[in-house]
Amino acid sequence: MLSLGEFAQTRLPDDVREPLVGDLVTAYRCDPDPGIHSAIDWLLRQRWGLADKLRQIDRMLAGQPASERGWYVNKEKQTLTILRGPVEFWMGTATVEPGQPLRDDVRHRRHIGRSFAIATKEVTVEQFLRFRRDHNYTKKYSPVPDGPIIGVTWFEAARYCRWLSEQEGIPEGQMCFPPVAEIKDGMKLPPDYLSRTGYRLPTEAEWEYACRAGAVTSRFYGATEELLDRYAWYYGNFKDRVWPVGRLKPNDYGLFDVYGNIIEWCQEQALPYPPGEEARVREDKEDLLKVTDLQDRVLRGGAFHNLGSNLRSAARNKYQPSLRTLNVGLRVARTYP
């Protein structure tokens, strides 16, 4: 399907294309694999101009349980990939790669002891403004409703997750964040927030596991920068702005835009990896220290103005949680029951 998207649809006779469209629309609604679901999304929505058909299906599926599918659509019509746990993987970088001046991503084993769901696309302008209509961001850089929201602090990202949990009807005892008014400098998180099913930001390990989609190379499709413009908006193709989510190809877990476009907040503080402990398995667990501007928090994925050499699955960034900058947004996640 991803290859078919490279094929000019004008070269497909109508008697070939129309039955194929019908089969793909059915698969978009029913196929359990999130990678196939997103590949069809890209092909029909971005390449064949059939976004209206897919929006109808999204509205029909919104709020329904996943059942046997490895993905679901929430009430806000955001699609989330479900990754069943527990899982264990190599996190970080085995050797020095281009664009890596400091060894802040030492390779080590990481264990995620739960199932989790993560959004296939970044939160858009339209979605975020339903939560906060007066959000102050530079529209020049994200000018359309389906572009990613930008200029989001960590606290604002957490407030959005709390609001989204409320819209989904998640019980108070399953909330990962306190009420919106209490999400601020000096706050503390529930000690068991990774056992709760409310929406939150992905942990750094969850983000990298979902980004890699099983790959051990520097990028989920391999290593070469020559193919990067098929998957990422970055310095080589960005034209001084971010672009609508999902316009480029997804990875095998169905995630779009994990490299470039905007850099995404993660849940926890930016702490160093353990040096020289490649063989030791480290547990992905709650960060229970206070959220304060004295301690940076992790971001992942790189941004639209970054060089391609900086866009790698293991690349790490860190900012103060109150920092507002035009290249930062979010992707939501949750522990999946």
C-alpha positions as CSV (number, residue, x, y, z in Angstrom):
1,M,0.0,0.0,0.0
2,L,2.8,2.4,0.7
3,S,4.4,1.5,-2.6
4,L,1.0,2.0,-4.3
5,G,1.0,5.5,-3.0
6,E,4.1,6.3,-5.0
7,F,2.2,5.1,-8.1
8,A,0.3,7.8,-10.1
9,Q,-3.4,7.0,-9.8
10,T,-3.9,8.2,-13.3
11,R,-2.0,5.1,-14.5
12,L,-4.6,2.8,-12.8
13,P,-7.6,2.1,-15.1
14,D,-11.0,2.8,-13.4
15,D,-12.0,-0.9,-13.5
16,V,-8.9,-1.7,-11.5
17,R,-8.9,1.3,-9.1
18,E,-12.6,1.3,-8.0
19,P,-12.8,-2.3,-6.7
20,L,-9.5,-1.7,-5.0
21,V,-10.8,1.4,-3.3
22,G,-13.8,-0.6,-2.0
23,D,-11.5,-3.3,-0.5
24,L,-9.2,-0.7,1.0
25,V,-12.1,1.2,2.7
26,T,-13.3,-2.1,4.2
27,A,-9.8,-2.9,5.4
28,Y,-9.5,0.6,6.9
29,R,-12.6,-0.1,9.0
30,C,-11.9,-3.7,9.9
31,D,-8.2,-4.7,9.6
32,P,-6.8,-5.3,13.1
33,D,-3.2,-4.3,12.3
34,P,-2.4,-0.6,13.1
35,G,0.3,-0.4,10.5
36,I,-2.1,-1.5,7.8
37,H,-4.7,0.9,9.1
38,S,-2.3,3.8,8.8
39,A,-0.9,2.8,5.5
40,I,-4.5,2.8,4.1
41,D,-5.1,6.2,5.8
42,W,-2.0,7.6,4.0
43,L,-2.9,6.1,0.6
44,L,-6.5,7.1,0.5
45,R,-6.4,10.3,2.4
46,Q,-3.2,11.8,1.1
47,R,-2.6,10.2,-2.3
48,W,-6.1,9.4,-3.7
49,G,-8.1,12.2,-2.2
50,L,-10.7,10.1,-0.4
51,A,-10.5,11.8,3.0
52,D,-14.3,12.2,3.2
53,K,-14.8,8.5,3.1
54,L,-12.3,7.9,5.9
55,R,-13.8,10.7,8.1
56,Q,-17.2,9.0,7.9
57,I,-15.6,5.8,9.1
58,D,-13.8,7.6,11.9
59,R,-17.0,9.2,13.1
60,M,-18.7,5.8,13.1
61,L,-15.9,4.2,15.1
62,A,-15.3,7.1,17.6
63,G,-15.7,5.9,21.1
64,Q,-16.2,2.2,20.3
65,P,-14.0,-0.4,22.0
66,A,-11.1,-1.8,20.1
67,S,-12.3,-5.4,20.5
68,E,-9.9,-7.5,18.5
69,R,-8.3,-4.5,16.7
70,G,-4.8,-3.3,17.6
71,W,-6.1,0.3,17.3
72,Y,-9.1,2.4,18.3
73,V,-10.6,5.8,17.6
74,N,-11.5,7.9,20.7
75,K,-14.3,10.3,21.1
76,E,-12.1,13.2,19.8
77,K,-11.6,11.1,16.7
78,Q,-7.9,10.5,17.4
79,T,-6.6,7.1,16.4
80,L,-4.4,5.3,18.9
81,T,-2.2,2.2,18.3
82,I,-2.4,-0.4,21.0
83,L,1.0,-2.0,21.9
84,R,0.6,-5.1,24.0
85,G,3.0,-5.6,26.9
86,P,5.0,-6.5,28.7
87,V,7.8,-5.8,26.2
88,E,11.6,-5.5,26.4
89,F,13.8,-3.8,23.8
90,W,17.2,-2.2,23.2
91,M,16.8,1.5,23.9
92,G,19.4,4.2,22.9
93,T,22.3,4.1,20.5
94,A,24.8,1.3,20.2
95,T,27.5,3.3,18.5
96,V,28.1,7.0,17.8
97,E,25.9,8.1,14.9
98,P,26.0,11.2,12.7
99,G,24.6,14.2,14.5
100,Q,25.4,12.8,18.0
101,P,28.0,15.1,19.6
102,L,27.4,13.8,23.2
103,R,26.7,10.3,24.4
104,D,23.4,11.0,26.2
105,D,21.6,8.0,24.7
106,V,23.7,5.0,25.8
107,R,22.3,1.7,24.6
108,H,20.6,-0.4,27.3
109,R,17.8,-2.9,27.8
110,R,14.5,-1.4,28.8
111,H,11.4,-3.3,30.1
112,I,7.9,-1.8,29.8
113,G,5.7,-4.0,32.0
114,R,2.3,-2.9,30.7
115,S,0.2,-2.5,27.5
116,F,-0.1,1.0,26.3
117,A,-1.8,3.0,23.5
118,I,-0.2,5.9,21.7
119,A,-1.7,8.3,19.2
120,T,-0.8,7.7,15.5
121,K,-0.7,11.4,14.9
122,E,0.3,14.5,16.8
123,V,-2.4,16.6,18.4
124,T,-3.6,19.1,15.9
125,V,-4.5,22.8,16.1
126,E,-8.2,22.0,15.7
127,Q,-8.1,19.4,18.5
128,F,-6.1,21.5,20.9
129,L,-8.2,24.6,20.4
130,R,-11.3,22.7,21.5
131,F,-9.6,22.5,24.8
132,R,-8.1,26.0,24.9
133,R,-9.5,28.3,22.3
134,D,-7.2,31.2,23.3
135,H,-4.0,29.2,23.1
136,N,-1.1,31.6,22.1
137,Y,0.9,30.1,19.2
138,T,2.5,31.5,16.1
139,K,-0.1,30.7,13.3
140,K,2.5,31.5,10.6
141,Y,4.2,28.2,11.4
142,S,1.1,26.0,11.8
143,P,-1.5,27.8,9.6
144,V,-4.1,25.1,9.0
145,P,-6.5,23.2,11.4
146,D,-5.0,19.8,10.7
147,G,-1.4,21.0,11.4
148,P,0.2,20.1,14.7
149,I,-0.4,22.5,17.6
150,I,2.8,24.3,18.5
151,G,4.0,26.6,21.3
152,V,2.8,24.1,24.0
153,T,4.5,24.0,27.4
154,W,4.8,20.7,29.3
155,F,2.2,21.9,31.7
156,E,-0.2,22.8,28.9
157,A,0.3,19.4,27.3
158,A,-0.5,17.7,30.7
159,R,-3.6,19.9,31.0
160,Y,-4.8,18.8,27.6
161,C,-4.3,15.1,28.6
162,R,-6.4,15.7,31.7
163,W,-9.1,17.5,29.7
164,L,-9.1,14.7,27.1
165,S,-9.6,12.1,29.9
166,E,-12.6,14.1,31.1
167,Q,-14.1,14.2,27.6
168,E,-13.6,10.4,27.4
169,G,-15.4,9.9,30.7
170,I,-12.5,8.3,32.5
171,P,-13.1,7.9,36.3
172,E,-11.3,10.2,38.7
173,G,-9.5,7.3,40.2
174,Q,-7.9,6.5,36.8
175,M,-6.7,10.1,36.1
176,C,-2.9,10.5,35.6
177,F,-3.0,14.2,36.4
178,P,-4.7,16.3,39.0
179,P,-7.5,18.8,37.9
180,V,-6.4,21.3,35.3
181,A,-6.0,24.2,37.7
182,E,-3.5,22.2,39.8
183,I,-1.2,21.3,36.9
184,K,1.6,23.8,37.5
185,D,5.1,24.3,38.8
186,G,5.7,22.2,41.9
187,M,2.9,19.7,41.2
188,K,3.2,16.0,42.0
189,L,1.8,13.1,40.1
190,P,-0.1,10.1,41.5
191,P,2.4,7.4,42.7
192,D,0.8,4.8,40.4
193,Y,0.1,6.9,37.3
194,L,1.5,4.3,35.0
195,S,-1.1,1.8,36.3
196,R,-3.9,4.3,35.6
197,T,-5.8,4.4,32.3
198,G,-6.2,8.1,31.9
199,Y,-4.6,10.0,29.1
200,R,-1.0,11.2,29.6
201,L,2.1,11.9,27.7
202,P,4.2,8.8,26.6
203,T,7.1,7.8,28.7
204,E,10.4,8.2,26.9
205,A,10.7,4.4,26.7
206,E,7.1,4.1,25.3
207,W,7.9,6.8,22.7
208,E,11.1,5.1,21.5
209,Y,9.6,1.6,21.4
210,A,6.6,2.9,19.4
211,C,8.9,4.9,17.1
212,R,11.3,2.0,16.4
213,A,8.4,-0.4,15.5
214,G,10.8,-3.3,16.0
215,A,13.8,-1.8,14.2
216,V,17.2,-1.6,15.7
217,T,18.6,0.7,13.0
218,S,18.9,4.5,13.7
219,R,15.5,5.1,12.0
220,F,12.5,2.7,11.7
221,Y,13.0,2.3,7.9
222,G,16.8,1.9,8.1
223,A,19.6,4.4,8.3
224,T,20.0,6.4,5.1
225,E,19.1,10.0,5.1
226,E,18.2,9.8,1.4
227,L,14.7,8.4,2.3
228,L,14.0,10.7,5.1
229,D,11.8,13.1,3.2
230,R,9.3,10.2,2.6
231,Y,8.7,10.1,6.4
232,A,9.7,13.5,8.0
233,W,9.4,17.2,7.6
234,Y,12.9,18.6,8.4
235,Y,15.5,21.1,7.2
236,G,15.7,19.5,3.8
237,N,12.0,20.0,2.9
238,F,10.1,22.0,5.5
239,K,9.7,25.4,3.7
240,D,9.8,27.3,7.0
241,R,6.6,25.8,8.6
242,V,5.1,22.6,10.0
243,W,2.8,20.5,7.9
244,P,-0.5,18.8,8.4
245,V,-0.2,15.6,10.4
246,G,-0.2,12.3,8.5
247,R,0.8,13.6,5.2
248,L,4.0,11.5,5.0
249,K,4.4,7.7,5.4
250,P,3.8,6.0,8.8
251,N,6.0,3.4,10.5
252,D,5.0,-0.3,10.9
253,Y,3.1,0.5,14.1
254,G,1.0,3.1,12.3
255,L,2.7,6.2,13.8
256,F,3.1,9.3,11.6
257,D,5.6,12.1,11.9
258,V,7.8,10.6,14.6
259,Y,10.7,12.4,13.0
260,G,10.6,16.1,12.3
261,N,7.6,18.4,12.0
262,I,7.4,19.1,15.8
263,I,9.3,17.8,18.8
264,E,7.0,16.1,21.3
265,W,6.9,16.2,25.1
266,C,7.4,13.0,27.1
267,Q,6.0,12.3,30.5
268,E,9.1,12.3,32.7
269,Q,12.2,14.3,33.7
270,A,15.3,14.3,31.6
271,L,17.6,12.0,33.6
272,P,20.9,10.4,32.3
273,Y,20.9,6.8,31.1
274,P,23.0,4.4,33.2
275,P,26.6,4.3,31.8
276,G,28.1,0.9,31.0
277,E,25.1,-1.2,31.8
278,E,24.0,-2.5,28.4
279,A,23.2,-6.0,29.8
280,R,21.1,-4.8,32.8
281,V,17.4,-4.5,32.2
282,R,16.0,-1.2,33.5
283,E,12.3,-0.9,34.3
284,D,10.2,1.8,32.9
285,K,8.5,3.2,36.0
286,E,6.9,6.3,37.5
287,D,8.9,9.5,37.9
288,L,7.6,10.6,41.3
289,L,9.7,13.8,41.8
290,K,7.9,17.1,41.7
291,V,7.4,18.7,38.4
292,T,9.4,21.9,38.6
293,D,11.2,24.4,36.3
294,L,14.4,23.5,38.1
295,Q,14.4,20.1,36.3
296,D,14.2,19.7,32.5
297,R,11.8,17.3,30.9
298,V,12.3,15.0,27.9
299,L,11.2,15.7,24.4
300,R,11.5,13.3,21.4
301,G,11.3,13.3,17.6
302,G,13.1,16.4,16.4
303,A,11.5,19.4,14.7
304,F,10.9,20.9,11.2
305,H,14.1,23.0,11.3
306,N,16.4,20.2,12.4
307,L,19.1,18.7,10.2
308,G,18.3,15.2,9.0
309,S,21.3,13.9,11.0
310,N,19.5,14.9,14.2
311,L,16.4,12.8,13.4
312,R,17.0,9.4,14.9
313,S,14.9,7.0,17.0
314,A,17.2,7.4,20.0
315,A,17.8,11.2,19.8
316,R,16.9,13.0,23.1
317,N,16.1,16.6,23.9
318,K,15.2,18.4,27.0
319,Y,13.5,21.7,27.9
320,Q,12.1,23.3,31.0
321,P,8.5,22.4,31.5
322,S,7.3,26.0,31.3
323,L,9.3,26.8,28.1
324,R,7.1,27.9,25.2
325,T,8.7,27.6,21.7
326,L,7.3,27.3,18.2
327,N,8.7,23.8,17.5
328,V,7.1,21.9,20.4
329,G,3.8,20.0,20.6
330,L,2.5,16.7,21.8
331,R,1.3,13.2,21.1
332,V,-1.0,11.5,23.7
333,A,-0.7,8.1,25.2
334,R,-2.3,6.0,28.0
335,T,-1.8,2.7,29.8
336,Y,-4.2,0.3,28.1
337,P,-6.3,-2.0,30.2
